[in-house]
Amino acid sequence: MPSRTGCRLVVQIVSTRCSPALAAAYLGISAGALSCFVLLVAAARGNVTGLSLFFLAAEIALVPVAANVVVNAARDGKRSAVPARHLVAPSRAGFRRFPADFVLDRLKMVTAEVRILDTYSALLADQTRRSAVIAGLQHIVRSGGDVQIILLDAESWVVDQRSEVLMLRDHLSVQLYRQRLQDNLRELYLLQRSLSPDQRGRFKVRLIDSVPGVTCYQLDNRILTTFTPLALCADDAPQSWVTTGSAVGRFVKEAFNDLWEHGADLQEMLFCNWSPSADRNSPCWRAPYVRLDGSGAQYMAIRDPDTAQLVSSRDVIVADLPMDDGTRALQWYRPRPIHEDPLLFAEIELAFQLKYGFVDEGEVFEVVRAHALA
């Protein structure tokens, strides 16, 4: 018998016209057993649409959807679902897993537009392809094309939850999963820095704090996509290669546009803003910061000596560093210079290197949250 969570999902299946095979993959039971259960639920709810959907089971059973699950771990807890026949395209237009070399070859032919939506991109996670991907994106922007990328914020509360699920199959620890996200963001940040100001306007990266329900690799008028699986990385799931004008293509574009509107700029999320006081007229600066795994301690680097002296002279400062759940709000912090512990300083330097691609030459302060801003 499905759990209470399973029952809630079944109600969602009936309401959203999801398939039994798709939900069975999620619940870990047979599609036939789930079909019977959903028939009872649908009858109890008087949902004729839900009942009629299951007469399509013969068609749906031909679609290998076991590795594809509709899931959206958004903050509001809503799920997305579409008919299972949209999950895996026919063999002539699909792939068993993310085709990195195929995407890289197509990237070289792009003339106008690239849009990427994922938790992290396997293209940037692979060191053997990373330089070619960066060069390709640079060429597109410098040739007048536009690049828009949406990825998961490495500081998001969802990272811990997502990695716990992936640990069951891929043995992907929280630290390793977070590092993959951070590696992607670092490479994109360094790419942004290499562009001229006008080119940066055509290369935009935004971060979200939820796992996207679908992935999107749009290369001009074609899209490579899959639904984000629950128990494995999206690049290990079957992929569909569709046109932007197809039903699936329009669905993916709509999902991208919605998340783009709710995303936060990469630069805003990689850095923190701080001020010596809560006065609205007080000057405000932006500073790089890191959080050490395990201890959860946060460290802020101040490059300018005069500004560093200002921080040293204050008992507390105001900053919008991320809290444990990944959200940001102005808080009072107590700054403490790091001098005495060379091992700790070396660990902090490595953290800056991994996050930003360079070690910030300045004074480093441990910032400990004092209390909320009144």
Secondary structure, DSSP 8 states (H G I E B T S, - for coil): ---HHHHHHHHHHHHHT--HHHHHHHHTS-HHHHHHHHHHHHHHHT-HHHHHHGGGHHHHTTS--TT-------TT-------GGGTS--GGGEESS--HHHHHHHHTT-SSEEEEESSS-HHHH-HHHHHHHHHHHHHHHHTT-EEEEEEE-TT-THHHHHHHHHHHHH---HHHHHHHHHHHHHHHHHHHHHS-HHHHTTEEEEEESS--SB-EEEETTEEEE-B--SSS-GGGS-EEEEETTSHHHHHHHHHHHHHHHH-EEHHHHHEEEEESSS-TTS--EEEEEEE-TTT--EEEEE-SHHHHHHHHT-S-EEE--B-TTS-B--EEEEEEE--S-HHHHHHHHHHHHHHHSS---SEEEEEEEEEE--
